Amino acid sequence: MLGPGDDTSSAWDKVLAARDPGWLRAPDRPRTGGYLAEERLAGAEVSVEALVSTGTIVCANITEKTVLTGRYPVGVGHCVPAELPAPVQEELIVDTRLLIESTGFGYGCGFIHAEWILADSTPRLVECAARIPGDDITTLIDLAHGTRVVDDLFRLMTGGTVRPRRPRLAATPGIVTSVGGIEHARDMDGVV
């Protein structure tokens, strides 16, 4: 990432000189293509995971990503559902609907995983894919919403229907000061 006043020539030389360990990088070859430099965005990183049927969102979830601070903001965790103000959540869903329409994701059914940065609380698309999200986000969604989203996808793919669900977690934000009773909790139904 470059900031105001950074030496762009030096940064470009580093990009061209970068090498991954042998098996991860294509062999050296003439560089005939172009390069794309993107705008640097600062803000919370979130994603929208949506189950889509014939261009319509059937179920959606918003995940907040925890990233390391500093020059290399590597993702280290996820919070489902994201704790964002209602207007920001609504805008993310509206923007994801627009993304679905704009990309022609109107055939059959599937999953969309769209990643956004909230620059000044405004969603800015970073990347998207027509796939189930990674990092066990589907497990977090299942636990938070009482779903089985992969099963729901298969149900839609075979002509079935899926009913929308709301988050079922009822805990309020706070600080964990201790953890106890693990032996007792292991024997209880519904404890994960």
Rosetta blueprint (number, residue, H / E / L):
1 M L
2 L L
3 G L
4 P L
5 G L
6 D L
7 D L
8 T H
9 S H
10 S H
11 A H
12 W H
13 D H
14 K H
15 V H
16 L H
17 A H
18 A L
19 R L
20 D L
21 P L
22 G H
23 W H
24 L H
25 R L
26 A L
27 P L
28 D L
29 R L
30 P L
31 R L
32 T L
33 G L
34 G L
35 Y L
36 L L
37 A L
38 E L
39 E L
40 R L
41 L L
42 A L
43 G L
44 A E
45 E E
46 V E
47 S E
48 V E
49 E E
50 A E
51 L E
52 V E
53 S E
54 T L
55 G L
56 T E
57 I E
58 V E
59 C E
60 A E
61 N E
62 I E
63 T E
64 E E
65 K E
66 T E
67 V E
68 L L
69 T L
70 G L
71 R L
72 Y L
73 P L
74 V L
75 G E
76 V E
77 G E
78 H E
79 C E
80 V L
81 P L
82 A L
83 E L
84 L L
85 P L
86 A H
87 P H
88 V H
89 Q H
90 E H
91 E H
92 L H
93 I H
94 V H
95 D H
96 T H
97 R H
98 L H
99 L H
100 I H
101 E H
102 S H
103 T H
104 G L
105 F L
106 G L
107 Y L
108 G L
109 C E
110 G E
111 F E
112 I E
113 H E
114 A E
115 E E
116 W E
117 I E
118 L E
119 A E
120 D L
121 S L
122 T E
123 P E
124 R E
125 L E
126 V E
127 E E
128 C E
129 A E
130 A L
131 R L
132 I L
133 P L
134 G L
135 D L
136 D L
137 I H
138 T H
139 T H
140 L H
141 I H
142 D H
143 L H
144 A H
145 H H
146 G L
147 T L
148 R L
149 V H
150 V H
151 D H
152 D H
153 L H
154 F H
155 R H
156 L H
157 M H
158 T L
159 G L
160 G L
161 T L
162 V L
163 R L
164 P L
165 R L
166 R L
167 P L
168 R L
169 L L
170 A L
171 A L
172 T L
173 P L
174 G L
175 I L
176 V L
177 T L
178 S L
179 V L
180 G L
181 G L
182 I H
183 E H
184 H H
185 A H
186 R H
187 D L
188 M L
189 D L
190 G L
191 V L
192 V L
